[in-house]
Amino acid sequence: MKNPLQIAAWFTGSIGILLMLIGIIAYLAGGVLFGHLWSNYFFPAYNFILLGSFFFLAMLVAKAYKD
């Protein structure tokens, strides 16, 4: 079974990547998609990707202390 931190890291990272892709599509579509400016997709995407990175780091630290 996978570590819950690893599952959370992949989940939040994939949400961040999805938001970035939607932001790129919004930029290419003229700047507005679903009534939101393209930059409104990038700001939360950075936070989700950073949270996913911290979850991966926490998983590695927990594994190091477990051994």
C-alpha positions in Angstrom: 0.0 0.0 0.0 1.2 3.5 -0.8 2.0 6.0 1.8 -0.9 8.5 2.3 1.6 11.4 1.9 2.6 10.1 -1.5 -1.1 9.8 -2.6 -1.7 13.4 -1.4 1.4 14.6 -3.2 0.4 13.1 -6.5 -3.2 14.3 -6.1 -2.3 17.9 -5.3 0.4 18.0 -8.0 -1.9 16.7 -10.6 -4.5 19.4 -9.7 -1.8 22.0 -10.0 -0.8 20.7 -13.4 -4.4 20.6 -14.6 -4.9 24.2 -13.5 -1.8 25.3 -15.3 -3.0 23.5 -18.5 -6.4 25.3 -18.2 -4.6 28.6 -17.7 -2.5 28.0 -20.9 -5.7 27.1 -22.8 -7.4 30.3 -21.4 -4.4 32.4 -22.6 -4.5 30.9 -26.0 -8.3 31.3 -26.2 -8.0 35.1 -25.8 -7.3 35.5 -22.1 -10.7 34.6 -20.7 -12.1 31.1 -20.2 -15.2 30.2 -18.2 -15.5 33.9 -17.2 -12.0 34.0 -15.5 -8.9 35.7 -16.7 -6.0 33.3 -17.5 -3.9 34.5 -14.5 -6.6 33.3 -12.1 -5.7 29.7 -13.0 -2.0 30.1 -12.4 -2.0 31.5 -8.9 -3.8 28.5 -7.3 -1.7 26.1 -9.6 1.5 27.4 -8.0 0.1 26.7 -4.5 -1.0 23.2 -5.4 2.3 22.3 -7.0 4.2 23.7 -4.0 2.0 21.7 -1.6 2.6 18.6 -3.6 6.4 19.2 -3.4 6.1 19.6 0.4 4.2 16.4 0.6 6.9 14.5 -1.3 9.5 16.1 0.9 7.6 15.1 4.0 7.3 11.5 2.7 11.1 11.3 2.1 11.9 12.7 5.6 9.4 10.3 7.2 11.0 7.4 5.3 14.5 8.5 6.5 13.5 8.7 10.1 11.6 5.4 9.9 14.7 3.5 8.8 
